[in-house]
Structures are given as structure tokens and as C-alpha cells.
Amino acid sequence: MDAVTLARLQFAITTVYHFFFVPLTLGLVILVAVMETIYVRSGDEAYKRMARFWGRLFLINFAMGVATGIVQEFQFGMNWSTYSRFVGDIFGAPLAIEALLAFFMESTFLGIWIFGWERLSKGLHLATIWLVVLGSHVSAFWILVANSFMQEPMGYVVRNGRAEMTNFFALLTNPNLWVQFPHVVLASWATGAFFILGISAYHLVKKVGDQQVFRRSLYIGLGVALVTSILIATTGHVQAQHMVQVQPMKMAAAEALWNSEEPASFSLFTIGNLNGTSEVFSIRVPYLLSVLSYNNFTGKVEGINQLQAQYVQQYGSGNYVPPIPIIYWTFRIMVGAGALMILFALLGLFFLWRRSLERQRWFLWGLVFALFLPYLANSTGWIMTEVGRQPWIVFGLLQTGNAASPTVGVASVLTSLIVFTLIYGALAVADVYLLLKYARKDAQDEPEIAGTSDDALAHAY
């Protein structure tokens, strides 16, 4: 493999690994804030124990997210210097704001929240966790501002071989941002909800720990899981319709639609040839793709062959077709995992309504394994989003093959790829160990460290 391919593989591995932690950070912190809010308003100590228990797991996840996220910044300058020179004037601005404003805000108030139990008033302590919620979501917003420019560039002019920002406000009003941001946030909240559901279900089915805490956590998780899962499907539909307009090749690849159709059929199952250049067999639902793309039965969806010819005329000779098998199957895995999330949430609320939830041991065990569904949907969704944009790193402006560092050779990238993979593998083992260790503990347990209970908890964090 050449240096560009290895650099792409390295960025993919580190980014997907980092994105294991980001959604849980966003989703778990807001649920912890809700639990502490109920505690402050009601005075019920069970909600305080809930906030501290889930807050402990949140902090483990947050620490791993920070450690893996730092690497992302360095890769732009090391492996992708041409890209950084070309869009640094634009891409660097939202990332700088994210680091200097949102991340520092999030980290500062998280520290106060950790050490502030019993030292601050209830209201002031509650305010710190809500400021962490605000900081984490603002951080995600600015990162998506940067990513949305890569998907749908605007507010710029190309001058002296570089893209220079001409309208900062255009970055903030980018249509891609406002279909992407709600979808990512809701997916993160769902990740937090299913994380709580899985661990709570384990404690209930094994009948270990503070049953009152885990029962209430399960109820909260079910409500949030149902609402967010349905809204994820809704915002995903809106995002797909926007994608048809601005990146039609991505939609064509996701449906293995080789030739334009009006009306267009939806692929239930398609088998292509070995090199992914044509269809061998497919089962399709007539009209459905037009309905999903335009909310009517007559809309025309452009095919891969027609879009390839159009892009050759527009951008010059080249192959503008992304890896179709990857896009096709990641899209279906994402949608399938999302559908299962809705099903689990509906079943859980049905059993809760029938007052038989805790007697459904098979369902509680199912919730334990359903914990992984949001991770599967999040990862495959991002793979589809980024790989489906290929061969562009910035759509219509800069191709990925021209964006890598020209002086970084195969040996250097391969070495860093191996090192990062090994380090991240070790971090994964440590993360799973810590999460399992503390997830199995009782919510009433305090870390066995000398000192006051507050000092002990702070040191353990």
C-alpha cells in the first residue's frame, strides 16, 4: 500500500476508536445532570446515588475520549499537511474555538463537579454539571462545523492555491450542519440511554446492587431510548434527503443504484460483481427510494453511471465512484441497528406498562447486549458519511489522494499506524476493564480510599 492509503487507514482507525467515546460522553452527561436535578428538586437520596454511580462511569469514558482525541489534531499536520495548508484558514477556526472555548469550559466545570460534592451548595453543584453538558455539546457543534465544510463547502474563496474564509457566518448556517448536528446529538443521547439500560438490566437480572437505583435508571433509560430512537430515524431521513441534493453519488452508492430511475426503487438486498462495478442480483421495492428521497412517488434519483459521467464533465477525468460495498452495507447495518433500538425501547415500555418488566429475564438479558447497538450504528454511520464522500476530502475542492503530506513515506506512516493500533488496543483493554469493574459495583459503594467520602470519590475519579 502507498503512503496515502496507509494515512487514510490510520486516520480511520483512530477516528472510529475515538468516536466510541464521544457519543457516550454527550449522552451520559446529560442523563447524569437530569438525575442530579431530580435529586436537588426532590431531596430523594436515591437520585444522588444514581448521579454519582453513572457519573463515575462517565468520567472513565471522558478520560479515554480526551486521550484518544488529542491524536486527531496532530494527524492533520503530520499525515495531511497538504490538506491543512489548503483549508487551514477555514478548518482551523472552528477547531480552535472548540479547544479554547468548549473543551476548556467542559473540563473546568467537570473538575469542579468532581470535587464539589458536599463542598458546594446543591444548586451550585448542579449548575456545574449542566455547564459540562453545555460545554460538551458546544464542543460537538464546532467539530461538526468543521466537518460540514468538508461535506458541503461554503463561505470561502480559492486564492493563491488555498481556500480562504470569506464568510464565517456561512459556516454556521451551512445546511449540512443543521441536518447533521441534531442527528449526531440524538444518537449520542440514545447511546447514553442504552448504556444505562444495559448495565441496569444486568443488575436487575442478577439481583445485585441497589435495586431501587437500577430500577429507576432503567425507567429513565427506556423513556429516553424510545424518544431519541424515533427522532434519530426522523432526522436521519431529513439528512438523507439533503444528501440526495448535495452528494447524490453517496445515495446512489448506498442503494447500489447503477442507473437513474424515475420513480426509483429501494434495494432490500443487492449482490454486485467482485470488483463492485455492476449489479448481479437484487431485490428492490418499487417507488420506495423516490418516497424516501422526495416524499413522493415520482422523484428521479440519479444513478452511479450518470453521476460519474456528470462529474467527469464537471471536474475532469477520474473515478468519482466511492467503494460501493462499504457504503451499501454500512448504511444497512446502521439502519438495522437503529430499528432494533426502537424495537427494544417499545418492548421495554410495553412490559413496563404491563408491570411485568422485571419478570422478563430474556428481555433484560437482551438489553444487556443491546448496549452495543448504538455503537454499531454510530460507527457504521460515520464510515458511510466519510467513505461515501470519496474521492473527495473536501467535496468538489480537494481530492483525498492529493491531500496527504508529500514528504511522509510509507515506512513512517506504517510505523505510526502499528504503534497507534497497539496503543489504542491497550487503551481499549484498560477502558473495558475499568468500565466492567465499576459497572458491577453497587451504587451505594464508595471507593475504599482513606479520607472523607468526598475525598475518596474525588481521588477515585
Beta strands, then each sheet from edge to edge (+ up, - down):
strand 1: 156-159
strand 2: 162-165
strand 3: 266-272
strand 4: 279-285
strand 5: 392-394
strand 6: 398-399
sheet 1: 1+ 2-
sheet 2: 3+ 4-
sheet 3: 5+ 6-
end
